[in-house]
Structure formats: structure tokens, C-alpha cells
């Protein structure tokens, strides 16, 4: 193995390797716990992507009673994370979107205009 960089010698990382690099080890211990609920597979994938950006590993599974393959992407999903990352996942999913005012600041100036 050469000790210097040789152009073309590196391999492209697979999708799985790119995801694994984003995961923070402190969030990957313990049994799986449910932290969120999605109404369908695309919504579950969105939540999983949000958690991965925070370094929290996650997975989705069909909710009980809806584990019929005929549903395809339809049907509710449970979002599961390791126990050590559960609190961080709940905080990440509860945080308001950046750039949007919180409900408290929206209602402060919502009174009738006085002249």
C-alpha cells in the first residue's frame, strides 16, 4: 500500500458506508425504542434522514396490524432508534424548523391593529 496519494487509487464509498460515517457511536447502544410515527414509507424515510443528519441511527418498521406486504409503501411505520439515542432523537424531531418563528412569537404581535 503506497504512503502517498495516487489519483484513481481510492474507491468510491457505497451508500451504506456513507451512512455509517455519519452515525455518532454514542447513539448506537441499547435496545431499539420507538421515538416517532410516520403515516407512510416516504414520511418514514424523511424522518430517518433527519435523524441521520444528527448522527442518530434509525430504522422503520410497519406498525402492528399493518405488516401486510400488499400495502407496499402505504401504511403506518414506527421509527426506532437505539436506547442511547432516544432522547437526542426526540429533541431533534421536536425542534422547530430554522427560519420559522415559533408559535409564541407568532401570537405576540397577532393582536388587532390600533390606530
C-alpha positions, 0 to 999 in steps of 0.5 A: 500500500503506497504512503502517498496519494495516487489519483484513481487509487481510492474507491468510491464509498457505497451508500451504506458506508456513507451512512455509517460515517455519519452515525455518532457511536454514542447513539448506537447502544441499547435496545431499539425504542420507538421515538416517532410515527410516520403515516407512510414509507416516504414520511418514514424515510424523511424522518430517518434522514433527519435523524441521520443528519444528527448522527442518530441511527434509525430504522422503520418498521410497519406498525402492528396490524399493518405488516401486510406486504400488499400495502407496499409503501402505504401504511403506518411505520414506527421509527426506532432508534437505539436506547442511547439515542432516544432522547437526542432523537426526540429533541431533534424531531421536536425542534422547530424548523430554522427560519420559522418563528415559533408559535409564541412569537407568532401570537405576540404581535397577532393582536388587532391593529390600533390606530 
